[in-house]
Amino acid sequence: MTPTRYLAALAAASLPTTAFAVDQVVQSEAGDLQVTTLAEGLKSAWGMEFLPDGSLIVTEKGGTLRLVSADGTVGPAITGVPDVDAGGQGGLLDVALDPDFASNRFVYLTYSEEGDGGNSTAAGRGVLSDDGTRLEGFEKIFTQLPKYDGNKHFGSRIVFDREVHLFLGLGERSDTPIREGAQKLDNHLGKVIRINRDGSVPDDNPFVGEAGALPEIWSYGQRNIQGGALHPETGEVWFSEHGPKGGDEVNVVEAGKNYGWPLVSYGVNYNGTPVGEGRAEGEGLTQPVHQWTPVIGASGMAFYTADAVPQWQGSAFFGGLASRDLVRVAFDGRKVTGEERLLGDLGQRIRDVKQGPDGALYVLTDGAGGEIMRVAPVAAEGKS
């Protein structure tokens, strides 16, 4: 259900307990929410992650990595970032911290890199200097194969599981016939891969030892993964992916499963023709736990676990690039029990969403003047 929304300007002076300027109040099923701008002026921001001190590390697609302090100060470019093949949907993409960041300070990046035959998604890691100005000793740990001369569907969300395996959601590069590779195991197109932190392959990956299959592959038949999160209760890895014209999906990715693209889809091709034989499901193909038609352009994903908004517990939040909403989906296990759309009146493409250490939600907006906005209950301001 889409709630009635309203906007009201508020003076920052009216809230002496918060360091943020209050921009908007919006209505939600959980009550009135304050939307405050933490930082602005980011250029085509793509991914963000909280550091232990409450600051954020943020990627800009053109190839810049920045720190944003807890008070919203946007820092200069961090040095030591790899060269990226920026253009179209490619560039510097997701960012994640090592689960043991407090002791090893490893930062993981995904990015589009140029090579023989075109470009593809790569992943690597480096050590963030103590002063946050440098990424030291950066090393590439994965390269998507094959390279392709295109500028779309790099995928790129990173999720660590409880055993500290790195899951990376990859795009199938969009075009026909290259997208057909999503159904083949001799490439990384339209796949979720699972590797160790150093890039080595876990022995229990589902296709290890299978002739003609790449051992990094965990699941296949995905289109263009743009959101991902670890389920806080079950430890399952969930990814969201863009559909074509219709059929954005949310999937629980399981070992060896085939998620159907481009054999089946809840959408159609952009020219209106059917995907495959025009079916939404097929024998041996795994169904999504949720889908959107029309699409929202699902990007970024976060399960809500904090106490600041008890009504949100058990929900996942998704950014909407196409719908320009922050979309809350309530789950009971894998069953959808409700949906709510927020922030649509702001007209912002939402690229990423994270739960902050204060229990608020933080959303990252796309475009030349990107912002980080904090979303929290009006009554909770100054208490978290």
SULRA-V723145 format. One record per backbone hydrogen bond with DSSP energy under -1.0 kcal/mol. NH is the residue of the N-H (numbers start at 1). CO is the residue of the C=O. If there is no record, write none. Layout:
[[NH & CO] [NH & CO]]
This chain:
[[14 & 11] [15 & 12] [18 & 15] [23 & 35] [24 & 35] [26 & 33] [31 & 28] [33 & 26] [34 & 376] [35 & 24] [36 & 374] [38 & 372] [39 & 372] [42 & 370] [44 & 367] [46 & 59] [49 & 57] [51 & 55] [54 & 51] [56 & 68] [57 & 49] [58 & 66] [59 & 47] [60 & 64] [61 & 44] [63 & 60] [66 & 58] [68 & 56] [69 & 73] [72 & 69] [75 & 67] [78 & 65] [79 & 133] [85 & 112] [86 & 84] [87 & 90] [89 & 151] [90 & 87] [92 & 61] [93 & 110] [96 & 108] [98 & 106] [101 & 98] [103 & 100] [104 & 100] [105 & 101] [107 & 126] [108 & 96] [109 & 124] [110 & 94] [111 & 122] [112 & 91] [113 & 120] [115 & 118] [118 & 115] [119 & 148] [120 & 113] [122 & 111] [123 & 142] [124 & 109] [125 & 139] [126 & 107] [127 & 136] [128 & 105] [129 & 134] [132 & 129] [135 & 79] [136 & 127] [139 & 125] [141 & 123] [142 & 123] [144 & 121] [148 & 119] [150 & 148] [156 & 169] [159 & 167] [161 & 165] [164 & 161] [166 & 195] [167 & 159] [168 & 193] [169 & 157] [170 & 191] [172 & 223] [173 & 153] [175 & 173] [179 & 175] [180 & 177] [181 & 178] [182 & 179] [183 & 180] [184 & 181] [188 & 145] [190 & 171] [192 & 219] [193 & 168] [194 & 216] [195 & 166] [196 & 200] [199 & 196] [205 & 202] [208 & 205] [210 & 207] [213 & 210] [214 & 185] [217 & 214] [218 & 192] [219 & 192] [220 & 257] [221 & 182] [222 & 190] [226 & 240] [227 & 240] [229 & 238] [231 & 236] [235 & 231] [238 & 229] [239 & 251] [240 & 227] [241 & 249] [242 & 224] [245 & 268] [246 & 244] [247 & 292] [248 & 292] [249 & 241] [250 & 290] [251 & 239] [253 & 237] [256 & 218] [257 & 254] [259 & 220] [261 & 221] [263 & 260] [264 & 260] [265 & 279] [268 & 245] [269 & 273] [272 & 269] [278 & 275] [285 & 282] [286 & 258] [289 & 250] [290 & 250] [292 & 248] [299 & 319] [300 & 226] [302 & 317] [304 & 315] [312 & 309] [313 & 310] [314 & 304] [315 & 312] [316 & 329] [317 & 302] [318 & 327] [319 & 299] [320 & 325] [321 & 297] [322 & 296] [323 & 296] [326 & 342] [327 & 318] [328 & 340] [329 & 316] [330 & 338] [331 & 314] [332 & 335] [335 & 332] [337 & 330] [338 & 330] [340 & 328] [342 & 326] [346 & 343] [347 & 344] [350 & 320] [351 & 364] [352 & 364] [354 & 362] [356 & 360] [359 & 356] [361 & 375] [362 & 354] [363 & 373] [364 & 352] [365 & 371] [366 & 349] [370 & 42] [372 & 39] [373 & 363] [374 & 36] [375 & 361] [376 & 34] [378 & 32] [381 & 378] [383 & 380]]
